[in-house]
Amino acid sequence: MKKNDLAERLASRTRTTPGVAADQLDRIVHHIIQSLKEGKPASLPGLGVFTPLNRKPGFRFEAQPGKTSRGRAKS
């Protein structure tokens, strides 16, 4: 899914314009990147946590009962 697709979905669900939604997405991504640069995790409630791992950003999905999942963020 591309940023424009996400922005359009966010806009329709929040009753804003795609431009406003794209700005919101940019702020979220900026916050995640800034937190990782500072060596802090960035949480997305209900989805998972971006964590700084060995100087490269990583992403950990929130565990579901009986499951553990780990992945790497794409650059």
N, C-alpha and C positions, 0 to 999 in steps of 0.2 A: 504494500500500500504506500502511496506517495503522499507527500505533505499536503498537496492540494485535495486529495481524497479525504484525508483526515480533517482538514479544515472545513470541507463541505459538510461532512457528517457532524462535526462539532457545531457548525453554524446552524444546521437544521434542528439539532437537539436543544440548542440554547437560544434559538430564535435571534441570532445575530447574523451579521454578514460574513461571508467567507474571509474577507480581509481582516475583520476583527478576530475571527477564530484563528487565522494564521498568525496574527500577532500574539495571541495567547499561547499557541504552540511554541513559537519562538522563545517566549519567556520561560516556558517549562524546560525546554532544551537548554537554554542558557543557564538556568538554575542547576540543572543536573551536571552540566559541564563544569560550572564554577565550583560546586561542591566536590566533585571528583578531583579537580586541580588542588583543592585545599586538603585533600586526603580524607574527606568525609563521605559517608554514604548518602545517597539520595533515594528516598523512598517514594514509590508510587502505590498508595494504599489500594489493596485489592488485586494488585498485579505483581509487584516485586520490588527489589532494591538494586540500584546500581551501586557497586562498590569498587573502590580503587584496589586493584590487584596487581602487584608487581609493576607499578607505574603504568599499567594499561587498564582502561575502564573495563569492568565486567558487569554482568547482570545476573541476579539470582531471583528466580521466580519464587513467590511465596509458596511454602510447602502446603500441599493438600494432605489430609489425613492418610498416612501410610505411604506417601510419595515424597521424594526429594529430587529437585531438578536444578541444574546449574547450566548456565550458558555464557557465552562471551558476547559482548556488545559489538556490533559491526561499526567500523570506522568509516 
